[in-house]
Amino acid sequence: MTIVTFRLRGRGPSTAVALVFFLALQAGASAQGAAATRTTEQLEPADSLEGNYLAAIVAGAGRDLGAASVYLREAIKGDPLNNDLLERGFVAFLADGAMSDAFRAAEKLIQRDPSNGLAQLAVGIRAIKQKSYQTARNHLQRGGRGRAADITATLLSAWAYAGSGQTNKALETLDRLKGEASYNLFRDYHAGLILDIAGRKVDAEKRLKSAYDAEKTTLRLVDLWARLQARNGNYDGAAATYGEFDRLLPNHPIVRDGLARVAAREPLARQVGTAQQGAAEVLYGLASAGNRQGDEAAALLYLRLAIYLDPSHDLAILTLGDILERSKQPEDAVAVYDKMPATSPLRPNAEIQAGLALETLGKSEESIKHLQALITERPDDVDALSALGNVYRTRKLFSEAAETYDKAIAKLAVPGRANWDLFYFRGIARERIKRWPEAEADLRKALELMPEPLGRERALVLNYLGYSLVDQHLKLDEALSMLRRAVELRPRDGYITDSLGWAYYRLGRYDDASRELERAMELRPSDPVINDHLGDVYWRTGRKLEATFQWNAARDLSPEPEDLVKIKQKIERGLEDSPSANAAEPKKDGG
């Protein structure tokens, strides 16, 4: 499901400024690394307005929305008439999921500036939650203007009419959405859901099928259409709907659960049965579209509102947790994953993601214990075993990783397309513990299973396998062909280009090596390994002053401790006669 990227704005400096501030909270400072692991209860407000404001900025740079909310709350108390400060606080509260604070701030903002689109949206959402549907429509109609605001207000207003029992008025509202394919898709999708709740089965099936026929690759739409088919007694049709998606994306938990229930002729409950759930579905759909188009800031805000309306919306919870993880907020992600309903097919996924987020937080022992507990509870859970293997691999415990991947692969009746990564990761672990024949077999199996469209992933496997073969002077023609193909698939990946250049270096083809490594440097100028490699090739081609410059740069870019020792030796004494005798390993797995 696609739609134009939405960026929430009101007129004047308000919402746009606050969203810029929120983006700063999301992005953080590049040098910050992992988020801190303290709780907001441990925070002490500053003694001044300026101190709290600056503390909020620092918290934002550290990707700590909770702390930013605490300090902004205190700053607003110190200057309650500062509209810009209130706006920033409102967006931070909403992003942090502090809904009561967000709604209070939104009310004050609307009093000062009725055209504030995001504030009007938030208060309108609260009115839908409270079943005050006319009030909701009033706020939604007063929001900002523009394509994104219009489609949001139109869809939510339709659900507000549906909540009042005015089905025909809801449909009339939806039918204003015409023209673009994405508008037509949202129109028919939500019309079908509203008609289903109203008990108009034939019309509901017609509209929802129209949406499904236009977009068969969106999981939520597939699931809701299949559920409607099953409730209407068409179990074979529901099985076909799920089956078609399963061929596209094998073994998704929601599809797997749906196929099992359809096969058993079990009833499939409505996922959207109230106006509140319908409005949450609007927000989730728009958030998903924005997230795919890179608008994570607005997507996060919409997801917070969606979960406020429907706390059981499992896909919204999983998507929000994923955005928080990618925004380097793993502690907040863990808190979101914990909200996954126990009955959801996605509960195991959320528990696994929580374990991986603990690893990101630097809580390795806690992460391992968490995942081991899941495996004890669900010994056949391949995903949990894979996640534990990944944690071991990240910690460079390659023997433990290989053993864990062994257990995961042993659970597979017949390895399929969705399992290529298990063989890739086991291949990496086996290569690192010097079990090369088995590693090579795993890496080739990963390529065999991998769907061709996975260009980035295929490039990683080709890169790892190709470089490993070159490193051992095995099957050199095939290895170079693999590396060239990897570069074709990912021409902007500095690590993969570095691998090709380093392979040329190991083969003594220094001109080719220099060309590729210089290009890798252009792509990733601040990587210590690439700087180190370029220094080596410069030395071999007689450019010794430039070589020393590159090694000095590598030294200053925080290389791995074992690489740092070798780099310092080269700065002092140059290279030994044997090529690559003391060079850093390229990042064969793409970093």
Summary of the structure (lengths in Angstrom):
residues: 591
radius of gyration: 27.1
end to end distance: 31.7
largest distance: 83.9
contacts: 2088
relative contact order: 0.05
helix: 71%
strand: 0%
